[in-house]
Structure formats: C-alpha cells, structure tokens
Amino acid sequence: MSAEVQLNLFESARIQLEVPYRLNQKNWKPFYKPFGRIRKRIETDFSQFTDQFNIMRNYAKLHVGFFTRIISKVSAFTVSQYINKINDKPIGRIKYALA
C-alpha cells in the first residue's frame, strides 16, 4: 500500500496499517508468524469462494439479491468448515464435509 493510503487511514479512523515487506525490499524486517498463518487462511478461503462457490459470477439485479447470495454462500462455507471441525477433518478442505 502506498504511504498516502496509510496516512489517510490513520488520519480518518486512527487505523495503523502494517504491511509485511518482501525479502528484497529495503525496510524488510521479520513479520510476526501468527499473522502470516492467519493471512494464509484468509487467502485460502477467498480462493475457495471464487473456485468452488463461483462467488465472482453473480446474476443479481438488485442490491438485496446480491447481498442475499453472498450471505448464503458465506453461510454454506462456514457450515462446511464447522462440519469438518466436529468430524476431526481439516477445515480447509470443504469437500470433506460431504463425504
């Protein structure tokens, strides 16, 4: 993110945004490991939304229909993860919930 966006977030909402640097950047410093794991989990979830639930393809004509479809897909995803968790299966593999 650019410095302007970070400054704007801080001035408007007191949000201090920290972005991990890549290894070859000048101001590189080690990043807190649990944040990396959380970020990986979030990116995996977004990938599953786009691939398995076709969340990018949407034929809603009104905002209400759009929000209803998104909420239903997120709810189905969450229920699938919960079913995996109570059955001691990896929560990231939502296809296991059906087997």
Secondary structure as UniProt FT lines:
FT   HELIX           3..13
FT   TURN            23..24
FT   TURN            26..27
FT   HELIX           33..52
FT   TURN            55..56
FT   HELIX           63..86
FT   TURN            87..88
FT   TURN            91..92
FT   HELIX           94..98
//
